Amino acid sequence: MGAAVGADEKGSVNVELNIIPFIDLMSCLTAFLLVAAVWVNIAQINIAPKGKTRDTQNVQVEDENVTLSILVKSDSLWIGLSRVNEFQEITKSPDGSHDWEKFETSLKAQKASAFFADRSDLEIAASSTAASPVKYEDVIRAMDIAVRVGFKDVGLSDEAGLAARPQY
């Protein structure tokens, strides 16, 4: 690409613009865009809202299937089955952390049961208050363990929207 600079008696002077740095910059930005776009799609958790929320009517619709509900509290984890009204409380370990191994074992047992052998859905909620806050990491870890066990359709709900709510 040339440009004429100056118009004196001897004629014009042609100047070449160096566009190689511009091409290098654009190729780097394109590569970064492609890598970032792939990473954003890989690093997401697909969740769908389950149950009822505070904004909906509290009309009880009888579901013929048993629903597995998990409630994450600051001091314990609850696993409940709707229609059967079975609840299991997993209290914290003596060191003050949730007992994730026992939680995973309990979910594996539920997945192997006749209720969930051919299903992969469950609902998770957190009961967090100012007096007893639930860490965001605990909710995500519960979801990760559920997906690892085989429950691929994990739904996030609030405590009032769970199909099986423990009476604690």
N, CA and C of each residue as an Amber inpcrd file, in Angstrom:
protein
   504
   0.8510000  -1.1590000   0.0000000   0.0000000   0.0000000   0.0000000
   0.9000000   1.2260000   0.0000000   0.7130000   2.1430000  -0.8740000
   1.5820000   3.3060000  -0.9820000   0.8020000   4.5840000  -0.7930000
   1.5150000   5.6410000  -0.4390000   0.9080000   6.9580000  -0.2560000
   1.8720000   8.0070000  -0.7900000   1.3340000   9.0120000  -1.3670000
   2.1760000  10.0890000  -1.9010000   2.3510000  11.1600000  -0.8440000
   3.6020000  11.4820000  -0.5570000   3.8880000  12.5070000   0.4290000
   4.7010000  13.5990000  -0.2720000   4.2230000  14.7560000  -0.1710000
   4.9460000  15.8850000  -0.7780000   4.7840000  15.8900000  -2.2920000
   4.7060000  17.0530000  -2.8760000   4.5590000  17.1890000  -4.3240000
   5.5260000  18.2600000  -4.8240000   6.7760000  18.0650000  -4.6460000
   7.7430000  19.0510000  -5.1100000   8.1690000  18.7740000  -6.5440000
   9.1760000  19.4690000  -7.0030000   9.5750000  19.3760000  -8.4030000
  10.1090000  18.0140000  -8.7910000  10.7250000  17.3380000  -7.8900000
  11.3320000  16.0580000  -8.2260000  10.3170000  14.9360000  -8.3250000
   9.1080000  15.1600000  -7.9480000   8.0820000  14.1250000  -7.9990000
   7.6400000  13.7170000  -6.6030000   6.6900000  12.8370000  -6.5390000
   6.1670000  12.4150000  -5.2480000   7.0240000  11.2960000  -4.6690000
   6.9730000  11.1930000  -3.3780000   7.7100000  10.1580000  -2.6610000
   6.6950000   9.1190000  -2.1920000   6.8840000   7.8620000  -2.5230000
   5.9960000   6.7840000  -2.0860000   6.4410000   6.2740000  -0.7230000
   5.4720000   6.1150000   0.1820000   5.7530000   5.6040000   1.5200000
   4.9600000   4.3290000   1.6990000   5.6100000   3.2760000   2.1480000
   4.9400000   2.0000000   2.4160000   4.5230000   1.9520000   3.8880000
   3.2600000   1.6480000   4.1340000   2.7870000   1.4560000   5.5060000
   3.0240000   0.0040000   5.9080000   3.5530000  -0.1870000   7.0880000
   3.8120000  -1.5330000   7.5910000   2.5710000  -2.0000000   8.3580000
   1.8260000  -2.9310000   7.7730000   0.6000000  -3.4110000   8.4330000
   0.8160000  -4.7480000   9.1390000   2.0160000  -5.2430000   9.1810000
   2.2970000  -6.5310000   9.8460000   1.9870000  -6.4610000  11.3430000
   2.3420000  -5.4190000  12.0930000   1.9460000  -5.3720000  13.5080000
   0.4290000  -5.4010000  13.7080000  -0.3030000  -4.7500000  12.8040000
  -1.7580000  -4.7680000  12.8910000  -2.2940000  -6.1850000  12.6770000
  -1.7400000  -6.8920000  11.6880000  -2.1610000  -8.2740000  11.4330000
  -1.8090000  -9.1700000  12.6180000  -0.6450000  -8.9780000  13.2300000
  -0.2600000  -9.7500000  14.4100000  -1.2320000  -9.5090000  15.5680000
  -1.5780000  -8.2600000  15.7810000  -2.5200000  -7.9340000  16.8540000
  -3.8800000  -8.5800000  16.6100000  -4.3660000  -8.5000000  15.3940000
  -5.6700000  -9.0820000  15.0810000  -5.6590000 -10.6050000  15.2120000
  -4.5690000 -11.2490000  14.8200000  -4.5180000 -12.7140000  14.9560000
  -4.4710000 -13.1190000  16.4210000  -3.7660000 -12.3620000  17.2660000
  -3.7440000 -12.6590000  18.7050000  -5.1240000 -12.4670000  19.3260000
  -5.7970000 -11.3820000  18.9590000  -7.1290000 -11.1340000  19.4960000
  -8.1280000 -12.1930000  19.0370000  -8.0130000 -12.6550000  17.8090000
  -8.9030000 -13.7010000  17.3150000  -8.6860000 -15.0030000  18.0820000
  -7.4190000 -15.3600000  18.2980000  -7.1250000 -16.5750000  19.0590000
  -7.6620000 -16.4640000  20.4830000  -7.4730000 -15.3070000  21.1120000
  -7.9830000 -15.1130000  22.4630000  -9.5030000 -15.2190000  22.5000000
 -10.1720000 -14.6420000  21.5220000 -11.6320000 -14.7080000  21.4550000
 -12.1140000 -16.1450000  21.3290000 -11.4830000 -16.9350000  20.4920000
 -11.8980000 -18.3260000  20.3070000 -11.6810000 -19.1440000  21.5760000
 -10.5470000 -18.9630000  22.2380000 -10.2760000 -19.7060000  23.4720000
 -11.2440000 -19.2830000  24.5690000 -11.4930000 -17.9870000  24.7020000
 -12.4050000 -17.5090000  25.7450000 -13.8320000 -17.9950000  25.4950000
 -14.2630000 -18.0290000  24.2540000 -15.6250000 -18.4750000  23.9450000
 -15.8050000 -19.9470000  24.2920000 -14.8250000 -20.7640000  24.0210000
 -14.9120000 -22.1900000  24.3600000 -14.8840000 -22.3730000  25.8640000
 -14.0350000 -21.6260000  26.5650000 -13.9280000 -21.7750000  28.0090000
 -15.2290000 -21.3690000  28.6980000 -15.8840000 -20.3320000  28.2280000
 -17.1370000 -19.8820000  28.8350000 -18.2020000 -20.9690000  28.6990000
 -18.2530000 -21.6590000  27.5750000 -19.2500000 -22.7090000  27.3940000
 -18.9340000 -23.9480000  28.2050000 -17.6720000 -24.2400000  28.4350000
 -17.2980000 -25.4350000  29.1960000 -17.4870000 -25.1970000  30.6910000
 -17.2140000 -24.0100000  31.1710000 -17.1850000 -23.7280000  32.6000000
 -18.5380000 -23.3130000  33.1590000 -19.6160000 -23.8480000  32.6660000
 -20.9180000 -23.4790000  33.1820000 -21.6200000 -24.7080000  33.7620000
 -22.4930000 -24.4570000  34.6930000 -23.3230000 -25.4980000  35.2740000
 -24.7390000 -25.2430000  34.7990000 -25.3140000 -26.2050000  34.1300000
 -26.6800000 -26.0560000  33.6470000 -27.6460000 -26.4570000  34.7450000
 -28.3850000 -25.5000000  35.2320000 -29.3840000 -25.7790000  36.2480000
 -30.7190000 -25.2550000  35.7630000 -31.7440000 -25.9180000  36.1780000
 -33.0960000 -25.4850000  35.8530000 -33.8520000 -25.3350000  37.1700000
 -34.6320000 -24.2750000  37.3140000 -35.3720000 -24.1150000  38.5560000
 -36.3800000 -25.2430000  38.7460000 -36.4350000 -25.7620000  39.9330000
 -37.3540000 -26.8450000  40.2670000 -38.2770000 -26.3870000  41.3770000
 -39.3830000 -27.0440000  41.5060000 -40.2960000 -26.7880000  42.6110000
 -40.9930000 -25.4550000  42.5110000 -41.4510000 -24.9680000  43.6470000
 -42.1460000 -23.7020000  43.7160000 -41.2070000 -22.6420000  44.2690000
 -41.5280000 -21.4060000  44.0340000 -40.7600000 -20.3110000  44.5900000
 -41.6680000 -19.4510000  45.4460000 -41.1190000 -18.4180000  46.0040000
 -41.9240000 -17.5340000  46.8460000 -42.9860000 -16.8070000  46.0400000
 -42.7430000 -16.6220000  44.7340000 -43.6500000 -15.8290000  43.9150000
 -44.8300000 -16.6210000  43.3680000 -44.8110000 -17.9340000  43.4750000
 -45.8860000 -18.7360000  42.9170000 -46.8700000 -19.1110000  44.0070000
 -48.0270000 -19.5780000  43.5700000 -49.0470000 -20.0390000  44.5000000
 -48.5760000 -21.3300000  45.1610000 -48.9090000 -21.5280000  46.3990000
 -48.5380000 -22.7420000  47.1180000 -49.6170000 -23.8030000  46.9700000
 -49.9530000 -24.1350000  45.7440000 -50.9290000 -25.1710000  45.4660000
 -50.1760000 -26.4870000  45.3630000 -50.5440000 -27.4440000  46.1500000
 -49.8710000 -28.7370000  46.1380000 -50.4100000 -29.5660000  44.9860000
 -49.5310000 -29.9060000  44.0730000 -49.8770000 -30.7790000  42.9690000
 -49.2460000 -32.1350000  43.2670000 -50.0630000 -33.1460000  43.3510000
 -49.5570000 -34.4710000  43.6570000 -48.7840000 -35.0260000  42.4730000
 -47.5530000 -35.3580000  42.7150000 -46.6990000 -35.9410000  41.6930000
 -46.6500000 -37.4420000  41.9420000 -46.7830000 -38.2130000  40.8850000
 -46.7860000 -39.6660000  41.0650000 -45.3970000 -40.2240000  41.3090000
 -44.3490000 -39.4830000  40.9310000 -42.9860000 -39.9410000  41.1460000
 -42.4540000 -39.4250000  42.4770000 -41.5490000 -40.1750000  43.0450000
 -40.8690000 -39.7460000  44.2600000 -39.7750000 -38.7650000  43.8560000
 -39.6810000 -37.6530000  44.5540000 -38.6880000 -36.6310000  44.2630000
 -37.6290000 -36.6370000  45.3490000 -36.3680000 -36.5910000  44.9300000
 -35.2560000 -36.5230000  45.8690000 -34.9350000 -35.0570000  46.1190000
 -35.0190000 -34.6520000  47.3740000 -34.7850000 -33.2600000  47.7550000
 -33.6000000 -33.1790000  48.6960000 -32.7450000 -32.2050000  48.4630000
 -31.5730000 -31.9830000  49.3080000 -31.6580000 -30.5700000  49.8540000
 -31.5060000 -30.4510000  51.1590000 -31.5060000 -29.1500000  51.8180000
 -30.1390000 -28.9500000  52.4630000 -29.4550000 -27.8870000  52.0540000
 -28.1400000 -27.5590000  52.6030000 -28.3480000 -26.4950000  53.6660000
 -27.9790000 -26.8310000  54.8940000 -28.0480000 -25.8830000  56.0040000
 -26.6350000 -25.6120000  56.4740000 -26.4910000 -24.6200000  57.3200000
 -25.1510000 -24.2720000  57.7860000 -24.5630000 -25.3370000  58.7010000
 -25.4260000 -26.1010000  59.3950000 -24.9210000 -27.1030000  60.3340000
 -25.1790000 -28.5460000  59.9170000 -25.9290000 -28.7650000  58.8240000
 -26.2380000 -30.1320000  58.4100000 -26.7010000 -30.1630000  56.9600000
 -26.7890000 -31.3790000  56.4460000 -27.3500000 -31.6470000  55.1210000
 -28.5330000 -32.5810000  55.3110000 -29.6170000 -32.3180000  54.6080000
 -30.8110000 -33.1540000  54.6910000 -31.0850000 -33.7630000  53.3290000
 -31.3550000 -35.0570000  53.3080000 -31.7730000 -35.7560000  52.0990000
 -33.1670000 -36.2920000  52.3680000 -34.1280000 -35.8960000  51.5220000
 -35.5090000 -36.3020000  51.7460000 -36.1500000 -36.8510000  50.4950000
 -37.1040000 -37.7490000  50.6930000 -37.8790000 -38.3390000  49.6040000
 -39.3320000 -37.9160000  49.7580000 -39.8830000 -37.3080000  48.7170000
 -41.2850000 -36.9210000  48.7720000 -42.1570000 -38.1640000  48.6480000
 -43.3940000 -38.0370000  49.0260000 -44.4040000 -39.0980000  49.0200000
 -44.0760000 -40.2240000  49.9790000 -42.8290000 -40.4350000  50.3080000
 -42.4470000 -41.4720000  51.2630000 -42.1860000 -40.8370000  52.6230000
 -41.8250000 -39.5610000  52.6130000 -41.4900000 -38.7910000  53.8040000
 -40.3910000 -39.4410000  54.6250000 -39.3430000 -39.8410000  53.9320000
 -38.1370000 -40.3310000  54.5940000 -37.0960000 -39.2320000  54.5340000
 -36.4830000 -38.9540000  55.6770000 -35.4670000 -37.9150000  55.7420000
 -34.2290000 -38.4660000  56.4290000 -33.0860000 -38.0370000  55.9270000
 -31.8140000 -38.4100000  56.5310000 -31.0360000 -37.1330000  56.7880000
 -30.5990000 -36.9700000  58.0230000 -29.8010000 -35.7970000  58.3710000
 -28.3390000 -36.2000000  58.4500000 -27.4970000 -35.4450000  57.7810000
 -26.0570000 -35.6710000  57.8290000 -25.4570000 -34.4620000  58.5310000
 -25.0610000 -34.6650000  59.7800000 -24.5200000 -33.5650000  60.5690000
 -23.0610000 -33.3200000  60.2020000 -22.5480000 -32.2170000  60.6810000
 -21.1660000 -31.8570000  60.3880000 -20.1940000 -32.7950000  61.0970000
 -19.0050000 -32.8930000  60.5170000 -17.9370000 -33.6850000  61.1230000
 -17.4350000 -32.9950000  62.3930000 -16.6840000 -33.7140000  63.2210000
 -16.1540000 -33.0670000  64.4300000 -15.2280000 -31.8810000  64.1350000
 -14.6220000 -31.8590000  62.9420000 -13.7340000 -30.7390000  62.6070000
 -14.5060000 -29.5010000  62.1360000 -15.8370000 -29.5890000  62.0120000
 -16.6500000 -28.4330000  61.6650000 -17.0270000 -28.3270000  60.2100000
 -16.6410000 -29.2920000  59.3850000 -16.9910000 -29.2470000  57.9660000
 -18.0760000 -30.2780000  57.6880000 -18.7550000 -30.1040000  56.5850000
 -19.7900000 -31.0690000  56.2070000 -19.1450000 -32.4110000  55.8890000
 -19.8650000 -33.4860000  56.1770000 -19.3810000 -34.8380000  55.9080000
 -19.7500000 -35.2050000  54.4710000 -18.9200000 -34.7730000  53.5230000
 -19.2230000 -34.9580000  52.1100000 -19.1180000 -36.4140000  51.6900000
 -18.2840000 -37.2080000  52.3430000 -18.1790000 -38.6290000  52.0030000
 -19.4760000 -39.3640000  52.3370000 -20.0330000 -39.0760000  53.5050000
 -21.3010000 -39.6990000  53.8970000 -22.4350000 -39.2240000  52.9850000
 -22.3870000 -37.9570000  52.6050000 -23.3790000 -37.4100000  51.6860000
 -23.3150000 -38.1300000  50.3400000 -22.1060000 -38.3210000  49.8270000
 -21.9590000 -39.0070000  48.5450000 -22.4050000 -40.4620000  48.6430000
 -22.0960000 -41.1280000  49.7390000 -22.5300000 -42.5120000  49.9370000
 -24.0520000 -42.6030000  49.9860000 -24.6840000 -41.6550000  50.6550000
 -26.1470000 -41.6530000  50.7360000 -26.7790000 -41.4120000  49.3640000
 -26.1930000 -40.5090000  48.5810000 -26.7260000 -40.2640000  47.2440000
 -26.5300000 -41.4780000  46.3380000 -25.4060000 -42.1700000  46.4820000
 -25.1890000 -43.3960000  45.6910000 -26.2260000 -44.4510000  46.0460000
 -26.5550000 -44.5540000  47.3250000 -27.5730000 -45.5200000  47.7490000
 -28.9370000 -45.1400000  47.1690000 -29.2610000 -43.8500000  47.1450000
 -30.5300000 -43.4190000  46.5610000 -30.5610000 -43.6700000  45.0580000
 -29.4220000 -43.4430000  44.3850000 -29.3580000 -43.6630000  42.9420000
 -29.5290000 -45.1470000  42.6070000 -29.0630000 -46.0180000  43.4860000
 -29.1860000 -47.4610000  43.2620000 -30.5710000 -47.9860000  43.6330000
 -31.3830000 -47.1830000  44.3160000 -32.7120000 -47.6470000  44.7210000
 -33.6440000 -47.7340000  43.5200000 -34.7700000 -48.3740000  43.7170000
 -35.7330000 -48.5590000  42.6290000 -36.3750000 -47.2330000  42.1990000
 -36.4210000 -46.2590000  43.1000000 -37.0280000 -44.9800000  42.7570000
 -36.2250000 -44.2080000  41.7120000 -34.8980000 -44.2980000  41.7770000
 -34.0470000 -43.4450000  40.9460000 -33.0850000 -44.2180000  40.0550000
 -33.3050000 -45.5030000  39.8660000 -32.4010000 -46.2910000  39.0260000
 -32.4150000 -45.8050000  37.5830000 -33.5800000 -45.4160000  37.0830000
 -33.6790000 -44.9690000  35.6920000 -33.9490000 -43.4640000  35.5790000
 -33.8090000 -42.7290000  36.6780000 -34.0360000 -41.2790000  36.6690000
 -32.7610000 -40.5550000  37.0640000 -32.6770000 -39.2990000  36.6800000
 -31.4740000 -38.5280000  37.0020000 -31.8100000 -37.1180000  37.4770000
 -32.9540000 -36.9500000  38.1290000 -33.3410000 -35.6190000  38.5660000
 -33.4010000 -35.5560000  40.0870000 -33.0370000 -34.3960000  40.6110000
 -33.1890000 -34.0890000  42.0280000 -33.2370000 -32.5870000  42.1780000
 -33.6250000 -32.1340000  43.3670000 -33.7070000 -30.7040000  43.6380000
 -32.8900000 -30.3710000  44.8750000 -32.2300000 -29.2280000  44.8220000
 -31.3750000 -28.7690000  45.9120000 -31.8220000 -27.3770000  46.3210000
 -31.8160000 -27.1360000  47.6280000 -32.1190000 -25.8120000  48.1620000
 -31.1640000 -25.5270000  49.3090000 -31.0240000 -24.2650000  49.6340000
 -30.1830000 -23.8500000  50.7530000 -31.0240000 -23.0420000  51.7280000
 -30.8450000 -23.3180000  53.0090000 -31.5350000 -22.5730000  54.0570000
 -30.5130000 -21.6630000  54.7200000 -30.4050000 -20.4530000  54.1920000
 -29.4000000 -19.5140000  54.6720000 -30.0850000 -18.3190000  55.3120000
 -29.6970000 -18.0180000  56.5280000 -30.2180000 -16.8450000  57.2320000
 -29.0350000 -16.0220000  57.7320000 -29.3370000 -14.8610000  58.2680000
 -28.2630000 -14.0210000  58.8030000 -27.5990000 -14.6710000  60.0090000
 -28.3840000 -15.4010000  60.7850000 -27.8280000 -16.0550000  61.9700000
 -27.0170000 -17.3050000  61.6150000 -27.4240000 -18.0090000  60.5610000
 -26.7020000 -19.2180000  60.1500000 -26.5560000 -19.2280000  58.6230000
 -25.5540000 -18.5260000  58.1190000 -25.3940000 -18.4390000  56.6600000
 -24.8200000 -19.7350000  56.0740000 -25.2690000 -20.0560000  54.8700000
 -24.7570000 -21.2090000  54.1240000 -23.7650000 -20.6890000  53.0990000
 -22.6210000 -21.3190000  53.0420000 -21.6020000 -20.9040000  52.0830000
 -22.0220000 -21.3110000  50.6770000 -21.7310000 -20.4470000  49.7370000
 -22.0210000 -20.7270000  48.3290000 -21.2570000 -21.9750000  47.8730000
 -20.0400000 -22.1470000  48.3690000 -19.2190000 -23.3060000  48.0000000
 -19.8830000 -24.6210000  48.4200000 -20.6220000 -24.6060000  49.5370000
 -21.2890000 -25.8170000  50.0000000 -22.4190000 -26.2170000  49.0530000
 -23.1590000 -25.2430000  48.5540000 -24.2420000 -25.5380000  47.6100000
 -23.6610000 -26.0950000  46.3150000 -22.6000000 -25.4670000  45.8140000
 -21.9660000 -25.9260000  44.5740000 -21.3510000 -27.3030000  44.7660000
 -20.7570000 -27.5600000  45.9140000 -20.1680000 -28.8830000  46.1600000
 -21.2400000 -29.9590000  46.2170000 -22.3760000 -29.6490000  46.8190000
 -23.4920000 -30.6020000  46.8380000 -23.9730000 -30.8930000  45.4170000
 -24.0390000 -29.8590000  44.5850000 -24.4470000 -30.0560000  43.1910000
 -23.4160000 -30.8960000  42.4310000 -22.1330000 -30.6210000  42.6520000
 -21.0780000 -31.3810000  41.9810000 -21.1180000 -32.8550000  42.3630000
 -21.3310000 -33.1260000  43.6310000 -21.4010000 -34.5240000  44.0810000
 -22.6250000 -35.2030000  43.4750000 -23.7400000 -34.5040000  43.4070000
 -24.9520000 -35.0910000  42.8190000 -24.7310000 -35.4350000  41.3480000
 -24.0680000 -34.5550000  40.6210000 -23.7860000 -34.8270000  39.2050000
 -22.8080000 -35.9860000  39.0730000 -21.8040000 -36.0410000  39.9430000
 -20.8210000 -37.1280000  39.9070000 -21.4690000 -38.4830000  40.1850000
 -22.4560000 -38.5100000  41.0700000 -23.1330000 -39.7630000  41.4220000
 -24.0150000 -40.2530000  40.2760000 -24.5290000 -39.3460000  39.4510000
 -25.3610000 -39.7580000  38.3280000 -26.6440000 -38.9680000  38.1770000
 -26.8730000 -37.9960000  39.0480000 -28.0420000 -37.1390000  38.9360000
 -27.6620000 -35.9510000  38.0450000 -27.9020000 -36.0790000  36.7540000
 -27.4720000 -35.0620000  35.7940000 -28.4340000 -33.8760000  35.7350000
 -29.6810000 -34.0740000  36.1080000 -30.6970000 -33.0260000  36.0480000
 -30.8800000 -32.4400000  37.4410000 -29.9660000 -31.5440000  37.8250000
 -29.9810000 -30.9370000  39.1520000 -30.7280000 -29.6180000  39.0640000
 -31.7540000 -29.4710000  39.8900000 -32.5360000 -28.2450000  39.9030000
 -32.3260000 -27.4960000  41.2000000 -32.2550000 -26.1840000  41.1020000
 -32.0580000 -25.3300000  42.2690000 -33.3870000 -24.7010000  42.6430000
 -33.7180000 -24.7500000  43.9140000 -34.9970000 -24.2480000  44.4030000
 -34.7550000 -23.5020000  45.6970000 -35.7950000 -22.8830000  46.2170000
 -35.6850000 -22.3450000  47.5620000 -36.2850000 -23.3620000  48.5270000
 -36.0840000 -23.1220000  49.7920000 -36.4880000 -24.1120000  50.7990000
 -37.9880000 -24.3860000  50.7720000 -38.8030000 -23.3800000  50.5530000
 -40.2560000 -23.5680000  50.5330000 -40.7090000 -24.3210000  49.2930000
 -39.9000000 -24.3650000  48.2510000 -40.2770000 -25.0320000  47.0140000
 -39.8810000 -26.4870000  46.9320000 -39.2070000 -27.0120000  47.9530000
 -38.8150000 -28.4220000  47.9310000 -40.0290000 -29.3320000  48.0400000
 -39.9810000 -30.4310000  47.3160000 -41.0800000 -31.3990000  47.3880000
 -41.0750000 -32.1220000  48.7270000 -39.8980000 -32.3250000  49.3030000
 -39.7750000 -32.9770000  50.6140000 -39.0100000 -32.0270000  51.5220000
 -39.7180000 -31.4420000  52.4990000 -39.0910000 -30.5170000  53.4330000
 -38.9970000 -31.1710000  54.7990000 -37.8130000 -31.2210000  55.3670000
 -37.6760000 -31.8510000  56.6890000 -38.3170000 -30.9860000  57.7750000
 -38.8220000 -31.6310000  58.7800000 -39.4100000 -30.9470000  59.9350000
 -38.3730000 -30.9530000  61.0490000 -37.5470000 -29.9440000  61.0790000
 -36.4790000 -29.8850000  62.0960000 -36.8120000 -28.8950000  63.1670000
